[in-house]
């Protein structure tokens, strides 16, 4: 990114402060509501959340285009494999850790029961039926595309320009959006915050290493798809049936 202008500062404030704070407070209020969400309520949440993210993404893309910045700088191109070994190591380690954590949540009746209660308490909006899972695919695709453009493509570029694109500057550029994004999910519990922070750092590092959002977007898609599938398969059923 060339020298950030006023509109860049406003977008960074919106993405880095206002929206995470709104997400945190809105999540807290949702968790305080009694009773489980109906399918219709979940569908509404999926659509509203996806619509708002697409609007923000189109806004960022419009600003980027109007400032005559190359879309490749935003990460919209194929990956650069100059750091292939590090990229593969990072992806392999992340996938192994994610699969291990997912298995730990369902590998016994006790852990499955705890997982069901945890998810029902902190993420009651997750799909638990086939119809809800199909509707949730909109969220899966939207998050993989929009959140990567907003929180990796734009914010990392913005912060790298602010802190100078040196080694230390890039570390801050990757870490700060990751921490803010993770803390905005505090209503899901501290364990989820830690997991989301690690996930965000991995995705940000892949963007910096490859200059592309393709790999982070694919991993983001697979993580959300897997989480939704586990919720549908296990949370919506009694432990005895599983």
N, C-alpha and C positions, 0 to 999 in steps of 0.2 A: 504494500500500500504506500502511495506517496503521502505527503504531509496530510494528516487527518484535518478535515475542516469541521465547521460547526455542526453540519448534519451528521458527520461521523461521531462526534462527541455525543450528540443527542441520541443516536442509535445505540451507542455503547452504554449510555446511561439507562436507556430503556431495557436493553437486553441483559445488562450486568447488574442492575439494581432494582428497577421498578417491577419488571416482570417476575424475577425470582422472589421478591418480597410479596407480590400479589399471589404468586403460586403457593408460597408458604402459608400465608394467612387464609387463603381460600381452602387449602388442604386441611388446615386445622379446623375450620368451620364445618367442612364436609365430614371429618372424622367425628365431630361432636354430635352429628345427627344420629338419632336413634333408628335402628332397624336397617335391614339390608336394602340396597338399591333394587328397584324393579328393572326388568330388561329395558323398558322404555326410557327410564331415567339414565341408564348406562348408555343407550344409543345417543341420547341427547348430549351427554358429556363427551362421547367420542367425536361427535360431529362438531360441537362448539370448539373443542380443543384443537381439532385438526384444521378447522376453518381459520381460527386465529393464527395458527402457526404458518399456514400458507400465505395469509395476508402479510405477515411480517417478513416472510421470505421474499415475496414479490417486491416488497418495499426495499429490502436490502439489495436485491438484484437490480432494481431500477436505479437506485443511488449509485451503485457500482458502475452501471452502464453510462449514466449521465456524466460521471466523472471520468469516463473514457479509460477505465482500468480494465486490463485483460481478464476475462473470466477464468483463465488458467491460474491467475494469482489467487483467485478465490477457492481454488482446488477443483475446478470443474474441467478436469482433463485426466488422462490415464496416468497411473503412478510412475514415478521415476524410481528405477530399481538400483540406483547407485549404492544404496545401503541394504542390499538384499539380505545379508546375513542377520543384521539387526532387526529388520522388518519381520523376517520369518521367525526369529527367536521371540520377538514380542508377541506376534500372533499366536505362535504355538503355546507359549506360557499362559497367555490369556485364555485361550480356548480350553486348555487343560484345567486351569483353575476354575473356570466357569462350569465345566462339566462336573468336576469334582464337587463343587458347592451344590450344584443342582441335585446330584446323586445323594449327597448327604441329607438333603431335605426330604427325601422320599424313600430311603433305603430300609426303613423299618416301620412297623405300625406306630411306634412311639414318636419317631421323628416326623412321620407323616401327619400325625395328629397335631403335633406342635406347629408344623408348617401351615396346616389348614387354619388353625386358630390365629396364627400370626397374620396370614394373608387376609383372613376375614376381618380382622381388627384394623389393619393398617392400609390395605388395598382392596376395599370392598367393591371397587369399580371394575375389577378385573373380570374377564368372562368366565362363566361357569357352565354355559350351555353351548351347543353347537351354533345356534343363532347368534349368541353374543360373541362367540369367537370369530365368526364371519364378519360381523360388524366391526370388531376390534382390529381387523386387518387394515382398515383405514388409518387407525392410529399407528400401527406398526410401520406402514409405508411412509406416513407423514413424518414420524419421528426420525426415521432413517435418513430422509432427504432434508427436511427443514431444520431439524436441530443440528445436523452436521454443518449446514451452510451458515446458520446463525451463530452457533456457539464455537465451532471450530473455524470454518472459513472466514467469517467476518471478525469475530472477537479476537482470535489469535493474531490475525493480520493487524488489527487495530492496536492491540497491546504491544506487538512486536515493533510497530512504528513509534509508539509512545516511549517504550523502554530501550529502543535501539535494538536491531536484529542481531545482537551478539549472543554468545552462549547463555549468559546470565539472563539477558532480556528475553530469550526464547523460553527459558525455564519459567520465568514469571508469566509469560504470555500463555503458556500451557496450563500452569497450576492455578492461576487466579480464576479463570472461567470454570475450571473443574470444581474448585472448592465452592464457588457461588452456586453453581448448578446443583451440586450435591446437597448443600445446606437447604436449598429451596424445597428439598424432598424430606425435610426433617419430620413431617407428619407421618412418614412411613417408618420412623424409628431410626436410632443411631446406626444400627447394623446396615440398614439400607443406604444410609448416607455414606458410610465407609465404602460399600460396594460400588455405589454410583460414582464416588470420587475416583476410585481406582479405574473404573471403566472409562471415565472422562479423560483421565491422564493418558491411558493407553490410546484412546482414539486421537487425542491431541498430538501425542508423540508420533503416531503413524502419519498424521497429516504433515507434520514438520519433516519427517524422514522421507516421505514420498512426494510431498507437494501436491497431493491429490486427496480428495474426499472419498474416492471410490472404496478403498479398503475399510475405512471407518464406517461408511454407510452400510456396507455389506455386513460387517460384524454387528452393527447396531440393529439392523433388520433381523438377523438371526437370533440375537439375544432377546429382543422383544417378542419375536415369534415363538421362541422356546418357552419363555415365561408365560405367555398367553396359553400355549398348549398345555403346560403343566397345570396351570390354574383350571383350565377346562377339564382336564383329565382327572385331577385329584381333588381340587378344592370343592368342586360341585358334587362330590360323592362321599358317602360315609366311608370311614376307614375300613369297615368290614367288607365293603364291596370292592375295595382296591386290593 
